[in-house]
Amino acid sequence: MIFKILGLASSSLLGLALTAALPPKGPDEPPPSKKAKKEDRGPDELKKAYDILRRIRADNRSTGRPEDRLRDWTDRSTKYYREALKSSEKGQKGAAREYAIAAHDLARAVDHVRNAGSFNLDDDLPPPPAPGGPDGEDGRTRRDLRHAHDRIVDLRDEADGSDSKFYLEASKDLYNAARRDVVARRTERAGELARAAEALTHVPEHLASAADPKERPEPKAKKGKHERPEAKEKPEPKEKKEGREKNEKREKGEPKEKKDRDGAEGDELPPPID
């Protein structure tokens, strides 16, 4: 009996010793706030811009001089990247984030155009058959083309200053080229150009925010990664209104007009942009 009592006492003393040796448990750390996540976007976009620019610049050295347009865009993206670094060193987090996003968007556009160029129009190696429907390459390309169209229309209505006009013209050229490729059934090339056009439309708004970030604060709730704050209500552009009305007709089951089908798989394409 005495051995049993001594055993229980030893176990209790050992438990107390272990408890004393362990560090006290601190209060539970709260989850990171949404504000902290937004502040982390700048460095993340800066790293993405750095990775793309490094690869593009390395490819240019190994393959020779790129076309003037892509070289100019690469130089501009590099300039915005350096501005982001300078702003970050000065503690200007808002400006650093906006310059970083602008640099990344412009680098993305360069990358997509370069990818489009890899689909040689005279190549005699046909691609494998792609799955059809909305989840296939054709469906994705058409969605990207529509997205680019809507973004360009928005930018055209709000274009103000040399930066906006420069990127508006560049995105329009890429969009119209992508649309021609869709009609000609060059789907992969069209998709790359459409994504490049869409990426360019984001650059001027982030440059404007970088110039005066207090004037264009980030919205509390954003639909997309780079969406800008909602503008004040204004008259709906004619092209967007026509597109909305056509979508409403389609939802009601009404047949599409022949002129809107453009001979590409019977699916509606957004119109060219002048």
N, C-alpha and C positions, 0 to 999 in steps of 0.2 A: 504493500500500500504506500509506504513511504517513498519507494522508487517512482511510483506513478505520480505522486505529488511533486517530487523533484523534477520529473520530466515535463510536467505542465508548466512549472515555474520557469524552467530553462527556455521553453518555447515562447513564453510571453516576453521574457527579457530579450530574446533574439529578435522578435517582431518589433519591439520598441526601438532597438538599436538600428534596425534597417530603416524604420520610418524616419528616425532622426537624421540618418545619413542622406536621405533623398532630398533634393532641393525643393523648396516650397513651390507649389503650382501657381503660376501667375494667372491673372484674369484672362479669359478667352479673348483672342484678338478679333476685332470686328472684321467682316469681309471688306475687301477694297471697295471704295465708293465709285459711283459712276464718274465722278469728277476725276478721280485718280486714273481711271481707265482712259479718259479723254486725254489727260496729260501724257500718257504713255504712247499715244498715237504718233506724236512727232518723232521720237527716236526710232520707233518701228518703221515709219515711212522713210526715215533717213537711211536706215540700214537697207531697205528694199531698193531705194534709189541708188545707193552705193553699189549694191550687187549687180544691178542691171547695167549701170554706167561702166563698171569695171569690165564686164563681159563685152559690151559693145566696143569700148575703146581698144580692148585687146584684139577683138576680131578685126577692127579697122587696121590695126598695125600689121596683121598677118595676111589680110586679103587685099590690101591696097586702099586707095582713096575712095570713100563712099560718095554717093551723089551729094551735090551741094545742099539740097534740102535737108537730108538726114544729118549731114555734118553740122549744119546750122542749128538744128534742133538738139543735137547732142551737146553742142557748146552752150546752148541756152540752159539745158537741164543741168549741166555741170556748174554753171554760174549760180543757179538757184540752190543747188546743193551746197555750194560754198557759202552762200548767204545764210543758209540755215545753220551752218556751223558757227558763223560769226555771231548770229543772233543768239544762239544757245550759249556761247561764251560770255555774252553780255547779260545773260539772265533774262532775255526777252523770249519767254517760252511760247507766247502766242505767235509771234512772227516766225520763230524757228519752226514751229509745227506747220504753218502755212507754206513756208518756202520748201520744207521737206516734202509735203504732199504735192506741191506744184512740180518739183523736180522728179518725183516718182511718176506722176501722171504723164509728163512729157517723155520720160525715159520709156515708159510702157508703150507710148505711141510709136516711138522709134523702133522698139523691138517688134511690135506687130507689123509695121511696114516692112521691116527686114524679113520677117517670116513670110509675108505675102510675096515678096520678091523671090523666095525660094521655090514657089510654085510656077515654074517656067511655063509660059503659054505655049511654047513649042515642044514641050517635053513629050516624048512618045511612050512614057511609062504611065499607063492609066492607074488611077488609085483603086483600091479594092472597093466593092460595093458597101455603102454605108447604110445603117438602119434608117428607115424612113420615119415619118410621123413627127410629132412635136418634140420627141426626145432625141431625134437623130441630128446629124450635123446640119441638115437643111433647116430644120426647125430652129435650132440654136442661132444659125446665121440670120434668119429672118427676124428673130426677136432682137438680136443685137443691132440689126439694121434699123428696126423701128425705134429702139432706144436711142440710137445715135441721131436719128431724124428729130425726135422730140427734144433732145438736148440742144441740137443746133438751132431749132426754131426758138427755143427759150433764149439762147445766147444772142441770136440775131435781134430779138426784140429788146434786149437789154444791153447790147454792145455799146460800150462807151470808152473811148480811149484807144491808143494805138495797139496795146496788148490784145484787147478784146477783138479788134478788127483783124489783127494778124492771125490769131488762132481760129477765128470764125472762118476766114477764107481757106485756111489749111484744112479745117475739118470738113468744110463743104466739098472741097476737091476729093478728099478721101471717101466721103459718103457717096458722092455721085459715081466714083469709080467702083465702089463696092456694089452699088445697085446695078451697074452695068454687068458686073461679074455674076451677080445672082441671076439676071435674065439669061446670061450666056451659060448658066449652069456650072460656073467655076466657083463652087460653093466654099471650098476651104480658103481660097484666096480672098473671096468676098468677106468671109467671116473675120479674117485678120484685119482687113481694111476698115470694116465697120467698127471693130473694137478700137482701132487706132483713132478713128474719127471721134468716137465717144470720149476717149481718154483726153483728147486735146481740148474738149469743151470745158473741162474742169480747171485747166491751168489758169486762165485769166481771173476767175473768181477767187482762187487762193492767192494769187499775186495781189489782188485788191485787198484781201484780208490781211496779208502780210504787211502791206504799206500802212494800214491803220486797223489793227485787229480789234480795237475797242469799238469801231463802227460796225463790225460784222461779227458779233459773238456767235459761237456755235449754238444751235438750238438744243433744247433739253431732250427732245425726242427726234431721232433722225431715221428716215426710211432706209437710207442706204449709207454706205461707208463714207462717201464724199458729198452727200447731198447738201446743198446750201440752204440757209433759212428761207422759209416761204416768203415770197414777195407779196406786196399788197395786192389786193384783188384788182384785176384789170380786165379789159375786154379780151375775150378768148380769140387768139389768132385764127385767121381763116382756115389755114391748113389743118390746125389741130381740131377745129370745129368739124371740118369735113371728115377727118379721121374718126372722131368720136361718133358722129352720126352713122358712119359706115359700120363701126363696131356694134352700135345699137341695133342696126338692121340685121347684122349677122346673128346676134343673140336672139332676135325674134324669129329667126329662121327664114328671113327674106333672102332671095337669091342676090348674089353680088352682080354688079354691073360688069359687063365684059371688059370695058376699058380699064377696070381696076385690077384685072387679074394678070396682065402682062405676060401671059404665056409661060409662067414658071410654076409648074405643079398645081396651077389653079388657086394658089394662095395669094392673098392681097399683099401688095408691096406698097410702102409709103412712096409718095411722089418724089421726083427729083427736086433739088433745091437750087434755085438760081442765085 
